[in-house]
Amino acid sequence: MEENKENNQNWLRKLQNKWQLKSLWQVILVLVVFACTGFTVLFIKQPIFDLLGVDMERGGFWKTLLYLLLVLPLYQLFLLVYGFIFGQFGFFWKKEKQFVQRIGMAFTKSGKESRKQKMKKK
């Protein structure tokens, strides 16, 4: 029983270090925000697709495109909303800025060159 508790704390401590958080409690709050956001998107995706007349039974290019254009930005927005509710807005705001920066780099020439240079270093 004691070993299992240590494994759980090690896992949480690794996340704490990776995310540069101050406490294990903050790690738990961040995980709760991710869970709430995921459940919210799960529940709103179907009504959005129904409203737009998208058949969920079949895959395809248009469904994927709509998902990326509508649901993915909503996910990012809900991360900020739940982050604010649970007192972790600063953490998620920082992550959102990194996310937008990475997307921007994917569409710019200098971003592509920068990625190539990083790959060469590895």
Helices and strands as residue ranges (DSSP letters): H 2-19, H 24-52, H 61-66, I 67-71, H 72-85, H 89-106, H 109-121
